[in-house]
Amino acid sequence: MRQVDIQQTADKLHKCLENLSGLPTIEIKIEYDFPEITISRDQVYRVLQELKENEETGFTFLTTLCGIHFPEKEGNEFWVMYQLHNLFTNERVRVYSSAPATDPVFASVTPLWAAANWMERETFDFYGFQFEGHPNLTRILNVDDMDYHPMRKEYKLEDDSRTDKDDTYFGR
């Protein structure tokens, strides 16, 4: 595998996305050797489709899609992270989008990547995010009659009888 110039990848992303009409200016940060983009949820599908289909970027592989809960970010508590990979150039990018806790709805990217099917189902199962257009948004790992989403940080990690555990070590 060839060594990737992260700044060069970020510049390529910026050039690709500045050509999309109607898209607000997007800031590209570099964190932990990854270019990272944060976009509004109404632009998710369009931006990811461009990153996949544009010959200059060619991010044809969806490495992962996962949910994140930041209860302290009022109004943007729920986040989805998409990690994309260009297998030919070994370039990678993370794309983030957020939604309020009152409306955790994102566009499904299963038409772009079939692998997103199970990843979106897992995110729905553990966080309760809805993915509009998903072909079968049902629980995948938890039992069907479970009436909560266990990865949300609104639940204690242990019951009150435990005195040897401190939730603050787990981001709560």
FIKOLZA-1660 file (N, C-alpha, C; in steps of 0.1 Angstrom, whole numbers, plus 5000, padded with zeros to 4 digits):
% residues 172
   i   px   py   pz ch aa at
   1 5008 4988 5000  A  M  N
   1 5000 5000 5000  A  M CA
   1 5009 5012 5000  A  M  C
   2 5005 5022 4992  A  R  N
   2 5013 5034 4992  A  R CA
   2 5009 5043 5003  A  R  C
   3 5018 5051 5007  A  Q  N
   3 5016 5061 5018  A  Q CA
   3 5007 5072 5013  A  Q  C
   4 4997 5076 5020  A  V  N
   4 4988 5086 5016  A  V CA
   4 4991 5100 5022  A  V  C
   5 4991 5110 5014  A  D  N
   5 4992 5124 5019  A  D CA
   5 4978 5129 5023  A  D  C
   6 4976 5130 5037  A  I  N
   6 4963 5133 5042  A  I CA
   6 4958 5147 5037  A  I  C
   7 4967 5157 5037  A  Q  N
   7 4964 5170 5033  A  Q CA
   7 4960 5170 5018  A  Q  C
   8 4966 5162 5010  A  Q  N
   8 4963 5161 4996  A  Q CA
   8 4949 5155 4994  A  Q  C
   9 4945 5145 5003  A  T  N
   9 4932 5140 5002  A  T CA
   9 4922 5150 5006  A  T  C
  10 4925 5158 5017  A  A  N
  10 4915 5168 5021  A  A CA
  10 4913 5179 5010  A  A  C
  11 4924 5182 5003  A  D  N
  11 4923 5192 4992  A  D CA
  11 4914 5186 4981  A  D  C
  12 4916 5174 4978  A  K  N
  12 4908 5167 4968  A  K CA
  12 4893 5167 4972  A  K  C
  13 4890 5164 4984  A  L  N
  13 4876 5164 4989  A  L CA
  13 4870 5178 4988  A  L  C
  14 4878 5188 4992  A  H  N
  14 4873 5202 4992  A  H CA
  14 4870 5206 4977  A  H  C
  15 4878 5202 4968  A  K  N
  15 4876 5206 4954  A  K CA
  15 4864 5199 4948  A  K  C
  16 4862 5186 4952  A  C  N
  16 4850 5178 4948  A  C CA
  16 4837 5184 4953  A  C  C
  17 4837 5188 4966  A  L  N
  17 4825 5192 4972  A  L CA
  17 4821 5207 4969  A  L  C
  18 4831 5215 4966  A  E  N
  18 4828 5229 4963  A  E CA
  18 4821 5230 4949  A  E  C
  19 4821 5220 4941  A  N  N
  19 4814 5220 4928  A  N CA
  19 4800 5215 4929  A  N  C
  20 4795 5210 4941  A  L  N
  20 4781 5207 4943  A  L CA
  20 4773 5219 4945  A  L  C
  21 4763 5221 4937  A  S  N
  21 4755 5234 4938  A  S CA
  21 4746 5233 4950  A  S  C
  22 4744 5244 4956  A  G  N
  22 4735 5245 4967  A  G CA
  22 4740 5240 4980  A  G  C
  23 4753 5236 4981  A  L  N
  23 4759 5230 4993  A  L CA
  23 4766 5242 5000  A  L  C
  24 4763 5243 5013  A  P  N
  24 4770 5254 5020  A  P CA
  24 4785 5250 5021  A  P  C
  25 4793 5260 5024  A  T  N
  25 4808 5258 5025  A  T CA
  25 4810 5247 5036  A  T  C
  26 4818 5237 5033  A  I  N
  26 4821 5226 5041  A  I CA
  26 4835 5227 5046  A  I  C
  27 4837 5226 5060  A  E  N
  27 4850 5226 5066  A  E CA
  27 4855 5212 5066  A  E  C
  28 4867 5210 5062  A  I  N
  28 4873 5197 5063  A  I CA
  28 4885 5198 5073  A  I  C
  29 4883 5190 5084  A  K  N
  29 4894 5189 5094  A  K CA
  29 4901 5176 5093  A  K  C
  30 4913 5176 5098  A  I  N
  30 4921 5164 5099  A  I CA
  30 4923 5160 5113  A  I  C
  31 4917 5148 5117  A  E  N
  31 4918 5143 5130  A  E CA
  31 4923 5129 5130  A  E  C
  32 4933 5126 5137  A  Y  N
  32 4938 5112 5138  A  Y CA
  32 4941 5106 5124  A  Y  C
  33 4948 5113 5116  A  D  N
  33 4951 5109 5102  A  D CA
  33 4939 5106 5093  A  D  C
  34 4928 5113 5096  A  F  N
  34 4916 5111 5088  A  F CA
  34 4911 5125 5084  A  F  C
  35 4908 5128 5071  A  P  N
  35 4900 5140 5068  A  P CA
  35 4886 5137 5073  A  P  C
  36 4880 5147 5080  A  E  N
  36 4867 5146 5085  A  E CA
  36 4858 5158 5080  A  E  C
  37 4846 5154 5076  A  I  N
  37 4836 5164 5071  A  I CA
  37 4824 5163 5079  A  I  C
  38 4818 5174 5083  A  T  N
  38 4806 5175 5090  A  T CA
  38 4796 5182 5081  A  T  C
  39 4784 5175 5078  A  I  N
  39 4774 5180 5069  A  I CA
  39 4761 5179 5076  A  I  C
  40 4751 5187 5071  A  S  N
  40 4738 5187 5076  A  S CA
  40 4731 5174 5071  A  S  C
  41 4722 5169 5079  A  R  N
  41 4716 5156 5075  A  R CA
  41 4708 5156 5062  A  R  C
  42 4703 5167 5058  A  D  N
  42 4696 5168 5045  A  D CA
  42 4705 5167 5033  A  D  C
  43 4718 5168 5035  A  Q  N
  43 4728 5167 5025  A  Q CA
  43 4736 5154 5025  A  Q  C
  44 4733 5145 5034  A  V  N
  44 4741 5133 5036  A  V CA
  44 4741 5124 5023  A  V  C
  45 4729 5121 5018  A  Y  N
  45 4729 5112 5007  A  Y CA
  45 4736 5118 4995  A  Y  C
  46 4733 5130 4992  A  R  N
  46 4739 5137 4980  A  R CA
  46 4754 5138 4981  A  R  C
  47 4760 5141 4993  A  V  N
  47 4774 5142 4995  A  V CA
  47 4781 5129 4994  A  V  C
  48 4775 5119 5000  A  L  N
  48 4781 5105 5000  A  L CA
  48 4780 5100 4986  A  L  C
  49 4769 5102 4978  A  Q  N
  49 4768 5098 4965  A  Q CA
  49 4779 5104 4956  A  Q  C
  50 4782 5117 4958  A  E  N
  50 4792 5124 4951  A  E CA
  50 4806 5118 4954  A  E  C
  51 4809 5116 4967  A  L  N
  51 4822 5110 4971  A  L CA
  51 4824 5096 4965  A  L  C
  52 4813 5089 4963  A  K  N
  52 4814 5075 4958  A  K CA
  52 4816 5076 4943  A  K  C
  53 4808 5084 4936  A  E  N
  53 4807 5083 4921  A  E CA
  53 4817 5092 4914  A  E  C
  54 4822 5102 4921  A  N  N
  54 4831 5112 4915  A  N CA
  54 4844 5104 4912  A  N  C
  55 4849 5105 4899  A  E  N
  55 4861 5098 4896  A  E CA
  55 4874 5103 4903  A  E  C
  56 4874 5116 4907  A  E  N
  56 4885 5121 4915  A  E CA
  56 4886 5116 4929  A  E  C
  57 4875 5113 4935  A  T  N
  57 4875 5108 4949  A  T CA
  57 4874 5093 4950  A  T  C
  58 4864 5087 4943  A  G  N
  58 4863 5072 4943  A  G CA
  58 4862 5065 4956  A  G  C
  59 4854 5070 4965  A  F  N
  59 4852 5063 4978  A  F CA
  59 4841 5053 4976  A  F  C
  60 4845 5042 4971  A  T  N
  60 4835 5031 4967  A  T CA
  60 4832 5021 4978  A  T  C
  61 4840 5022 4989  A  F  N
  61 4838 5012 5000  A  F CA
  61 4833 5019 5013  A  F  C
  62 4822 5015 5018  A  L  N
  62 4817 5020 5031  A  L CA
  62 4823 5011 5041  A  L  C
  63 4833 5016 5048  A  T  N
  63 4840 5008 5059  A  T CA
  63 4831 5005 5071  A  T  C
  64 4825 5016 5075  A  T  N
  64 4816 5015 5087  A  T CA
  64 4806 5027 5087  A  T  C
  65 4795 5024 5093  A  L  N
  65 4785 5034 5096  A  L CA
  65 4780 5032 5110  A  L  C
  66 4781 5042 5119  A  C  N
  66 4777 5039 5133  A  C CA
  66 4770 5051 5139  A  C  C
  67 4763 5049 5149  A  G  N
  67 4756 5060 5157  A  G CA
  67 4765 5064 5168  A  G  C
  68 4763 5077 5172  A  I  N
  68 4770 5082 5184  A  I CA
  68 4760 5091 5192  A  I  C
  69 4760 5090 5205  A  H  N
  69 4751 5098 5213  A  H CA
  69 4759 5108 5221  A  H  C
  70 4757 5121 5219  A  F  N
  70 4763 5131 5227  A  F CA
  70 4752 5139 5235  A  F  C
  71 4748 5134 5246  A  P  N
  71 4737 5141 5253  A  P CA
  71 4740 5156 5257  A  P  C
  72 4753 5159 5258  A  E  N
  72 4756 5173 5262  A  E CA
  72 4755 5183 5250  A  E  C
  73 4754 5178 5238  A  K  N
  73 4753 5187 5226  A  K CA
  73 4738 5189 5223  A  K  C
  74 4732 5198 5231  A  E  N
  74 4718 5200 5230  A  E CA
  74 4714 5205 5216  A  E  C
  75 4704 5198 5211  A  G  N
  75 4699 5201 5197  A  G CA
  75 4706 5193 5186  A  G  C
  76 4717 5187 5190  A  N  N
  76 4725 5178 5180  A  N CA
  76 4730 5166 5188  A  N  C
  77 4721 5160 5195  A  E  N
  77 4725 5149 5204  A  E CA
  77 4729 5136 5197  A  E  C
  78 4723 5133 5185  A  F  N
  78 4725 5121 5178  A  F CA
  78 4733 5123 5165  A  F  C
  79 4743 5115 5164  A  W  N
  79 4753 5117 5152  A  W CA
  79 4754 5103 5145  A  W  C
  80 4756 5104 5132  A  V  N
  80 4760 5092 5124  A  V CA
  80 4773 5095 5118  A  V  C
  81 4782 5085 5119  A  M  N
  81 4795 5086 5113  A  M CA
  81 4796 5076 5101  A  M  C
  82 4800 5081 5090  A  Y  N
  82 4802 5072 5078  A  Y CA
  82 4817 5072 5075  A  Y  C
  83 4823 5061 5075  A  Q  N
  83 4838 5060 5071  A  Q CA
  83 4839 5054 5058  A  Q  C
  84 4845 5061 5048  A  L  N
  84 4846 5057 5035  A  L CA
  84 4861 5054 5031  A  L  C
  85 4863 5045 5021  A  H  N
  85 4876 5041 5018  A  H CA
  85 4877 5040 5002  A  H  C
  86 4888 5046 4997  A  N  N
  86 4891 5044 4983  A  N CA
  86 4901 5033 4982  A  N  C
  87 4897 5022 4978  A  L  N
  87 4906 5010 4978  A  L CA
  87 4918 5011 4969  A  L  C
  88 4917 5019 4958  A  F  N
  88 4927 5020 4948  A  F CA
  88 4938 5029 4953  A  F  C
  89 4935 5040 4959  A  T  N
  89 4945 5050 4964  A  T CA
  89 4948 5049 4979  A  T  C
  90 4940 5041 4986  A  N  N
  90 4941 5039 5000  A  N CA
  90 4938 5052 5008  A  N  C
  91 4929 5060 5003  A  E  N
  91 4925 5072 5010  A  E CA
  91 4912 5069 5017  A  E  C
  92 4911 5076 5029  A  R  N
  92 4899 5074 5037  A  R CA
  92 4894 5087 5042  A  R  C
  93 4881 5087 5045  A  V  N
  93 4874 5099 5050  A  V CA
  93 4863 5095 5060  A  V  C
  94 4861 5104 5069  A  R  N
  94 4849 5102 5078  A  R CA
  94 4840 5114 5076  A  R  C
  95 4827 5110 5075  A  V  N
  95 4817 5120 5072  A  V CA
  95 4807 5119 5084  A  V  C
  96 4804 5131 5091  A  Y  N
  96 4796 5131 5102  A  Y CA
  96 4783 5140 5099  A  Y  C
  97 4772 5136 5105  A  S  N
  97 4760 5143 5104  A  S CA
  97 4752 5142 5118  A  S  C
  98 4745 5152 5121  A  S  N
  98 4738 5151 5134  A  S CA
  98 4723 5154 5133  A  S  C
  99 4716 5151 5143  A  A  N
  99 4701 5153 5144  A  A CA
  99 4697 5156 5159  A  A  C
 100 4687 5163 5161  A  P  N
 100 4682 5165 5175  A  P CA
 100 4676 5152 5180  A  P  C
 101 4676 5150 5193  A  A  N
 101 4670 5138 5200  A  A CA
 101 4655 5137 5196  A  A  C
 102 4648 5148 5194  A  T  N
 102 4634 5148 5191  A  T CA
 102 4631 5143 5177  A  T  C
 103 4641 5142 5168  A  D  N
 103 4639 5138 5154  A  D CA
 103 4651 5132 5148  A  D  C
 104 4655 5120 5153  A  P  N
 104 4667 5113 5148  A  P CA
 104 4665 5106 5135  A  P  C
 105 4663 5113 5124  A  V  N
 105 4660 5107 5111  A  V CA
 105 4671 5111 5101  A  V  C
 106 4676 5101 5094  A  F  N
 106 4686 5103 5084  A  F CA
 106 4682 5095 5071  A  F  C
 107 4687 5099 5060  A  A  N
 107 4685 5092 5048  A  A CA
 107 4692 5079 5048  A  A  C
 108 4686 5069 5043  A  S  N
 108 4693 5056 5042  A  S CA
 108 4703 5056 5030  A  S  C
 109 4714 5050 5032  A  V  N
 109 4724 5050 5021  A  V CA
 109 4725 5036 5015  A  V  C
 110 4715 5027 5018  A  T  N
 110 4715 5014 5012  A  T CA
 110 4715 5014 4997  A  T  C
 111 4709 5024 4990  A  P  N
 111 4710 5024 4976  A  P CA
 111 4724 5026 4970  A  P  C
 112 4732 5032 4979  A  L  N
 112 4746 5034 4975  A  L CA
 112 4755 5022 4978  A  L  C
 113 4753 5017 4990  A  W  N
 113 4761 5006 4995  A  W CA
 113 4752 4995 5001  A  W  C
 114 4751 4984 4996  A  A  N
 114 4743 4973 5002  A  A CA
 114 4747 4970 5016  A  A  C
 115 4760 4971 5019  A  A  N
 115 4765 4968 5032  A  A CA
 115 4759 4977 5043  A  A  C
 116 4754 4989 5039  A  A  N
 116 4748 4998 5048  A  A CA
 116 4735 4992 5055  A  A  C
 117 4729 4983 5048  A  N  N
 117 4717 4976 5053  A  N CA
 117 4718 4972 5068  A  N  C
 118 4728 4964 5071  A  W  N
 118 4729 4958 5084  A  W CA
 118 4735 4969 5094  A  W  C
 119 4743 4978 5089  A  M  N
 119 4749 4989 5097  A  M CA
 119 4738 4998 5102  A  M  C
 120 4729 5002 5093  A  E  N
 120 4718 5010 5096  A  E CA
 120 4708 5003 5106  A  E  C
 121 4706 4990 5104  A  R  N
 121 4697 4983 5113  A  R CA
 121 4704 4982 5127  A  R  C
 122 4717 4980 5128  A  E  N
 122 4723 4980 5141  A  E CA
 122 4722 4994 5147  A  E  C
 123 4724 5005 5140  A  T  N
 123 4723 5018 5146  A  T CA
 123 4709 5021 5150  A  T  C
 124 4699 5016 5143  A  F  N
 124 4685 5017 5147  A  F CA
 124 4683 5009 5160  A  F  C
 125 4688 4997 5160  A  D  N
 125 4686 4988 5171  A  D CA
 125 4692 4994 5184  A  D  C
 126 4704 4999 5184  A  F  N
 126 4710 5004 5196  A  F CA
 126 4707 5018 5199  A  F  C
 127 4704 5027 5189  A  Y  N
 127 4702 5041 5192  A  Y CA
 127 4688 5046 5189  A  Y  C
 128 4681 5039 5181  A  G  N
 128 4667 5043 5177  A  G CA
 128 4667 5053 5165  A  G  C
 129 4678 5054 5158  A  F  N
 129 4678 5063 5147  A  F CA
 129 4669 5057 5136  A  F  C
 130 4662 5066 5129  A  Q  N
 130 4654 5061 5117  A  Q CA
 130 4662 5064 5104  A  Q  C
 131 4661 5055 5095  A  F  N
 131 4667 5057 5082  A  F CA
 131 4657 5057 5071  A  F  C
 132 4653 5068 5066  A  E  N
 132 4642 5069 5056  A  E CA
 132 4647 5062 5043  A  E  C
 133 4638 5053 5038  A  G  N
 133 4641 5046 5026  A  G CA
 133 4648 5033 5028  A  G  C
 134 4650 5029 5041  A  H  N
 134 4657 5016 5044  A  H CA
 134 4647 5005 5040  A  H  C
 135 4651 4994 5034  A  P  N
 135 4642 4984 5030  A  P CA
 135 4637 4975 5041  A  P  C
 136 4643 4974 5052  A  N  N
 136 4638 4965 5063  A  N CA
 136 4644 4970 5076  A  N  C
 137 4640 4982 5081  A  L  N
 137 4645 4987 5093  A  L CA
 137 4639 4981 5106  A  L  C
 138 4645 4969 5109  A  T  N
 138 4640 4962 5121  A  T CA
 138 4652 4959 5130  A  T  C
 139 4649 4954 5142  A  R  N
 139 4660 4951 5151  A  R CA
 139 4669 4939 5145  A  R  C
 140 4682 4940 5148  A  I  N
 140 4691 4930 5142  A  I CA
 140 4698 4922 5153  A  I  C
 141 4701 4928 5164  A  L  N
 141 4708 4921 5175  A  L CA
 141 4700 4920 5188  A  L  C
 142 4691 4929 5191  A  N  N
 142 4683 4928 5203  A  N CA
 142 4670 4921 5200  A  N  C
 143 4663 4917 5211  A  V  N
 143 4650 4910 5209  A  V CA
 143 4640 4920 5204  A  V  C
 144 4631 4916 5196  A  D  N
 144 4621 4924 5189  A  D CA
 144 4612 4932 5199  A  D  C
 145 4609 4926 5211  A  D  N
 145 4600 4933 5220  A  D CA
 145 4607 4942 5230  A  D  C
 146 4620 4945 5228  A  M  N
 146 4627 4954 5236  A  M CA
 146 4622 4968 5233  A  M  C
 147 4618 4976 5244  A  D  N
 147 4612 4989 5242  A  D CA
 147 4621 5001 5244  A  D  C
 148 4634 4998 5244  A  Y  N
 148 4644 5009 5245  A  Y CA
 148 4656 5006 5236  A  Y  C
 149 4665 5016 5235  A  H  N
 149 4677 5015 5227  A  H CA
 149 4689 5016 5236  A  H  C
 150 4696 5005 5239  A  P  N
 150 4706 5004 5250  A  P CA
 150 4718 5012 5249  A  P  C
 151 4722 5017 5237  A  M  N
 151 4735 5024 5236  A  M CA
 151 4733 5039 5239  A  M  C
 152 4721 5044 5241  A  R  N
 152 4718 5058 5244  A  R CA
 152 4724 5060 5258  A  R  C
 153 4730 5071 5260  A  K  N
 153 4736 5074 5273  A  K CA
 153 4726 5079 5283  A  K  C
 154 4714 5076 5282  A  E  N
 154 4704 5080 5292  A  E CA
 154 4701 5069 5302  A  E  C
 155 4708 5058 5300  A  Y  N
 155 4706 5046 5309  A  Y CA
 155 4719 5044 5317  A  Y  C
 156 4717 5041 5330  A  K  N
 156 4729 5038 5338  A  K CA
 156 4735 5025 5333  A  K  C
 157 4748 5024 5335  A  L  N
 157 4756 5012 5331  A  L CA
 157 4754 5001 5341  A  L  C
 158 4752 5004 5354  A  E  N
 158 4750 4994 5365  A  E CA
 158 4739 4998 5373  A  E  C
 159 4734 4989 5381  A  D  N
 159 4723 4992 5390  A  D CA
 159 4729 5000 5402  A  D  C
 160 4720 5005 5410  A  D  N
 160 4724 5014 5422  A  D CA
 160 4731 5006 5433  A  D  C
 161 4730 4992 5432  A  S  N
 161 4736 4984 5443  A  S CA
 161 4752 4983 5441  A  S  C
 162 4757 4986 5429  A  R  N
 162 4771 4986 5426  A  R CA
 162 4778 4998 5432  A  R  C
 163 4788 4997 5440  A  T  N
 163 4795 5008 5445  A  T CA
 163 4810 5008 5440  A  T  C
 164 4813 4998 5432  A  D  N
 164 4827 4997 5427  A  D CA
 164 4829 5002 5413  A  D  C
 165 4818 5007 5407  A  K  N
 165 4818 5012 5394  A  K CA
 165 4815 5027 5393  A  K  C
 166 4821 5034 5385  A  D  N
 166 4819 5049 5383  A  D CA
 166 4816 5052 5368  A  D  C
 167 4804 5055 5366  A  D  N
 167 4800 5058 5352  A  D CA
 167 4807 5069 5345  A  D  C
 168 4814 5078 5352  A  T  N
 168 4821 5089 5346  A  T CA
 168 4833 5084 5338  A  T  C
 169 4838 5072 5341  A  Y  N
 169 4848 5066 5333  A  Y CA
 169 4843 5061 5319  A  Y  C
 170 4831 5061 5317  A  F  N
 170 4825 5056 5305  A  F CA
 170 4817 5067 5298  A  F  C
 171 4821 5079 5300  A  G  N
 171 4815 5090 5293  A  G CA
 171 4801 5094 5297  A  G  C
 172 4798 5091 5310  A  R  N
 172 4784 5094 5315  A  R CA
 172 4785 5102 5328  A  R  C
% end
